[in-house]
Amino acid sequence: MNNIPLVSILISTYNAEDSILNAIRSIQNQTYKNLEILILDDGSTDNTYKLLQSIAPKDPRIKLLRNNENIGLTRSLNILINSSKGPIIARQDADDISLPERIMTQITCIQNHNLDFCSSRAITMNSKKKIPNLSYYFPKKFLIKFKNPFIHGTLMIKRDILLEVGIYDEYYHYAQDYKLMIKLLNKGYSFKVVKEPLYMLNTENNISTLNYQEQKKYAEDAKRGK
């Protein structure tokens, strides 16, 4: 891997007209510039796709895809992975913000420590809290037995590692990130969670809060190794 590898940013969006442009702008404004920005509209029924059409031609790094119907985050992420070209893949949620140094910091961390994947802490948009807080200092292989200690939107991972573990398990309509992280830890891949918050996380009216019961059910399945 060269010193400035192409990083494929994966953004799946559904009815996110109020937040999607800010999320994309936060990626466009990264200090690390060797990016491809893959955006998949998952059958939005609001103005999300029109907004995406208005900005895509202005940035050659943007590759815009669209599902004719809503198929969910898990399958949409797999489509994006299969469409990516970079040796490094990074996530970005449609209602969150990446701070300007995020990609550069994580790339540097992966290269300097020869890691397979990397994530970071975040600041919540609504309460301005740093998360994870105290649990950040606990071993992740211990925490993963009870909850997902990683913030999905901050994930950066080598593409070949993601393919080795079978990308996202499409059984999981929710908690697909928890299932993925369990697989990565069980297989012993090397990682680091950057102590510095590199991401601003929306914690209100997001997928996890709006679908809490479904999220909980799939999380329990992940814990049981289903």
Steps between C-alpha positions, in 0.01 A plus 500: 500500500648837399513798732197670347264214406159564349239495776148398401242679715170311525182702559159331485210742540124477533273804541781714639430827322564703817847359569651336192667810354678579827617140528641502147654844545686374806663235278571741216678729747735234634868590509564160338403541135554164329139390539217348305164585652246228428146606583204267466147633528293213639168584334439832676152648473600855599738739321818313592571371150435839337751656739754232415447557128566869551842452661637184336604666170698764690743254660666230283570297813128435550346182358121504535293181509130442560276211602160497332349396833605509862705187574654601832842603626665158505442412136570857393839496674590177324414657164728791586784270606475309173506831310805635684850518353720611788711264715358685801128534576352753741143544620302821531138516612262738325406686818849531655804722445866404457743754642754629244799295621307174539616314189861619523519404868359153444711428191811604691399278791448196275832553323710579805372201699442259209134459595213322327237750610456814704217699654477802727303659777231756421320803637122478513334783309217538744665481842864568401613197697810304412421135422603242591579661833630278783444182299765621254762383751364143523628219276288483185507120496329510840246770411399334172333222701246752631479783247667645195792712625568646153325792329402366159520835320868533594607161365798493264610158382719335240279384215658155479432442871134595452474254212673227702236511775215494249400870506168576674277205592173566316299309759554805722256770398625688808812465719694398188798696633493311832506169317790619284704620796446171684638315197800731473590464867443123507738461206769704673539787255711788628332831579509822695234744620633854472461677834439838337138547384502526119126484439177672600223248560127558473326308780143618446252352253766284337473138384589359841254712699212478251535121476607425855317169545621360167852620575489327838373174351776482238763601757396204714530273196851633441600426859376142460697458180198447279 
